[in-house]
Amino acid sequence: KVRAWLPFREDFLDEVLGREGCDEPIEAEGGVLCAICCERQAQGRCRDCFRRRLSCEQCLVKQHVHDYPLHRIEMWTGETFRRSSLRDLGLVVQLGHNDGTECPSPSSHTRRIVVGDVTGVQAVTVRFCECLDGSNDFTREWAQLLRQGWFPATTLRPKTAFTFQLLDTFQELNFQGKTNLFDFWRTIERLTDNSGDHKNFLAHVIRLWRHLIMLKRAGRAHDPTGAAGTKPGELVVECAACPHPGKNLPHGWETAPLHMRWLYTLFLMIDANFRARCKDRNLDPFELAPGWSYYVEESSYQTHLKNTIDRKEDNTCSAEHNAITKAHLRKEGYVASGIGAVLCARHALVRRNGAGDLQLGERYEVTYANMDYLLVSTLAGTLYLFLLISYDIACQWYRNFFKRMAEFPPDTRLDLSKIKEIRFTIPKKHYRVHGPNHSRFSLNLLPRVGRTYGEGIESHWSHMNPLALSTREMSLGMRHEVYNDHWGAWNWQKTIAFEESLLHSLEDAHAMKVQQRKTYDQYTSTFDVKVIREWEAMIKAWEEDPDKPDPYEEPQVAVSYATAKKALNEEEAIEAREGKFPQHEVTPGVFLQLGLELEDRQRALRARIASGMRTISELAEQQEKRNVLTKRIEAWQLMQDVHMPMVASLRAPPEHSSSSLSPSLTPSAPTRPENTMLWLPSALPPHMRILDTLTDIQKKEHRLRSAQLADSLDDIRRVRRILAAIIDYSKVNVSGTGQRATTRMQDLYARFKAKERRAVNRYRAARTALEALDPDGNWTHTYRPLLDEDLRGPRKQDDDLHPRTASEGRYQISWIWLVGQSPDSVHGANAGHRTSAEEFSTSMRSEWARCRARAIRWEEEEKLLLEEMRRVIEYFRWQAKWWRDQVARRVVTRTTLQRALTVYANRQADLFDSLVTRCGTRWCSYVKTIMAVPAFLSPFVSLSKEYHPRRSHIHMVYGEVEGEDISSLGDDAEGSGSDESELDSDSEQL
């Protein structure tokens, strides 16, 4: 496009510059006549009028006196146009009569008022009206300005005002771009030649404007009790998709069947943000709307914190989180160290009375008082039978939750007797760093949760973080008002996006439900029916009581190198008691064990040398390790001469006559110990391995190598979990904190990558040895060749763009995570012992259970999304009716105000009616293509149009894309409660 435009560049430049002149020859002698009256000489023009006609001063004033008093004027100097103002031309704005009629009782005095507008700042001369109103009283000066659309900076003889358009523009720009007030005002000043400094007045006015707009949009002007009658949390924008008894839940929902009642679960997520701090500047903490919206009422909150019983709660989880590491955070000079908040876990809307300041981190070992209070506050006055709470440290926070609830005052505590079930979970991205034995907190494994993600609060914090720089300088009260305003805007944008977000989530849920069910059925068919029944019974028992055996926990490898060594030593002890003594005091089993350990030391030394030793001390230490390794190898070779005497010929150097040695045959330097061949049985030439004297020792090496394979894979999996935890910890706690912390984490990551490489090399060496000892054994089906591309997991890495590993529901796990106890992992085929098929199936139980969980979660997600669609439509209908009911609630004597109350209420009702129609029509168009139209969408069937699927769904037919598995699509969307960036360790897809 730019290249196509380039030939017109000069023409565009001329046209832009042409706006500086005019069409009439105003520079000619005698000038030109006024384009309006055609009598007097034209002297200027208006910059903001559409036609910008050259006019005389009298016509300029006459044209703008009633409707455009803030337009900018340019006057002709004889050579150029100079900026001027209507005030300079004598314009006086008469207030009090917006209909344009002449005021019968104007004030005898005029006043200069500075007005800020989106076009700049300019002075205006105004004359106030002194007519008596219906109550036989004068209309206040500030009221006359407000009726003009100008917000006065004070109520006492106002001299500064700001247009509603300016205030609206800043508020929306602040919402979207987080532009601070200083930069915005400097922009307005740059649009004006000389404006003075009025930003302090604007800060005050903006604060009042935010408050008034929240009251207006919540319908407080329609309530006879007015703003003073506002109840806690009444100014919030509620989540229309969450359950609200009396608003969007069906009649009798409390007694619905059990298989349906879970759909009315309230999903919540809580978290803290430690970047949102506030300085202690001893400013007045007064708040205009204390506890009326998202922040809790501060005085009650602080009273609760002071009265909280101190109880030390130790951390029993091995995970390290931001909430834990910063639990004792107390920055000197800060009155708040962060913000805690409660959001709905499915849609990430901030809850009413769900936010509060933190004074000492999340008070990790002092009763979790802050987060407990926020949860209780947001649930106050509502009835929910089922609650699910997601928190990144839920495994610790929930342990004494009910005990802490009992310590709340009776008027604030939760009535737990009315809540049938409260479940605690860990968000999906945080879950993987918690280690084993946490399945009871997994949103991937728990039933009746759909594809809830639980991490939406993090993207919410990301959106709010730009406010931290400006709000940390504010008073606590003003800071609360700013965050409340932004949370209202955040919630509203989420609300109007339900039309698209829920539809796209349903598309993905339906497609993935079909695909995952197909995968599950195919996988299940490979197991015996009796085994499947046992596993299903185990899952059911665990779901009813999480203390029962965990069917999802990855089975521990039953054989390890240590257990294999122990078994060999015990067998050799039995042989000794039977009179079968070895040829050497060191048994063949111990001899082989020492040989494998020497192999490990050789690999470690080679890796150390490859890392690059440069200093004298490092080189000295390297040589010392070589000396020690050399002595150990020589001692071991003495044992080898007894157990494997034929190896001596392989180690002996070739003999040459000293007289016939040429320079090229001069003996080279001795082989370094890290490169010395140990000549274990598996390394011998084939013609030596067939010797009968080596049969027994080869079997023992086979057993040790099999165990070494299992141990190596276990080490690789363990290290990869640690690497994933390091990455997550760095993103949350280290990123942006400085070069020293970043370098330290990079060094830690590099050390564990080196450990992974050593385990990989050990695995490959063991597999090479087994290929020599038993090339066609059953072990080959379990322990595959380990490629670099197999080193992935326990989750998808950030740089993995493979579509099959896009997210939890589509992730395809590497084979290294599927290896448990293989049929031949302990004993070689030559040993005559094999584990049964049933034992092998047991080792695959974890993966089968996860495959089953994925299929069920997607089925739940589709049901939950349809219920959320129904709730959204019902909530919008209720909201429309509520606004229409407001029309007659307040009766005032002023007819213009009564008319305004009616017009605004009807406009809001029409808005929600239009949202009902838009959502219902759009959703019905898709739903009718995949199922029978539900009752809540039946009114929209006649309005629905032909559905045009998104690009990724164009060729999708029941889980296939023209014969190809749909997992190759690589679509990242994960359902209503999920996030496109979802990466989770429990999402393996076969």
DAPEKA-V304854 format. One record per helix or strand. SS is the DSSP state (a for helix, b for strand). FROM is the first residue (numbers start at 0). LEN is the number of residues. Records with the same first field share a line. If there is no record, write none. Layout:
SS=FROM-LEN / FROM-LEN
//
This chain:
a=1-5 / 8-10 / 56-8 / 140-8 / 163-14 / 180-10 / 198-19 / 219-3 / 226-3 / 252-3 / 257-7 / 297-10 / 321-4 / 368-11 / 393-4 / 400-6 / 415-3 / 427-7 / 438-3 / 455-16 / 475-21 / 497-27 / 528-16 / 560-17 / 587-23 / 615-28 / 644-7 / 657-3 / 662-3 / 672-3 / 680-3 / 685-4 / 691-43 / 738-35 / 778-4 / 787-3 / 802-3 / 807-3 / 814-3 / 828-3 / 836-7 / 844-41 / 894-33 / 934-6 / 950-3 / 965-4
b=32-1 / 40-1 / 43-3 / 54-1 / 72-4 / 80-4 / 91-3 / 105-1 / 110-7 / 119-8 / 128-1 / 131-1 / 137-1 / 149-3 / 159-4 / 265-8 / 277-2 / 294-1 / 333-3 / 337-7 / 349-9 / 385-6 / 420-6 / 441-1 / 811-1 / 955-2 / 959-2 / 963-2 / 988-1
//
